[in-house]
């Protein structure tokens, strides 16, 4: 992915739990996995997880930043390895953030990552991380070369 650089942009590559619309679930109980988010003000990208127990509403969200200055002039590979007990986030093959079930807990409110999720790739305008879009030089684009999903064979 090659990200835009400019006021008001908020590109993201993320996932939501498939049970989002089930009665009594919603966000953040469904779980959210941010493989990549970018704030236009930073020379860094972030990865995060949001759950019922760990989210920005209770100031307990789990997030990590990775410095990257050329996000807008070069393509980078953003990814996540999803294992039953751990999520590991990486840029260009370098793991910079992990969360584990042992660290967060195994209740559904702490670890909702034992269910299907769907992928979302978007370029939002404005908002908390995007900032004020009025000074932007539009149009902007988030360029995506490829998306791959791999599943390890179960013996």
ABEGO torsion letter per residue (X at the ends): XBBBBEBGBBBBBBBBBAAAABBGBEOAAAEBBBABBBBAABBBBBBBBBBAABBAAAGABBBBBBBBAAAAABBBBBBBBBBAABBBBBBGGBBABBBBAAAAEABAAABAAABBBBBBBBBBBEEAAAEBAAABBOBBBBBBABBBBBBBBBX
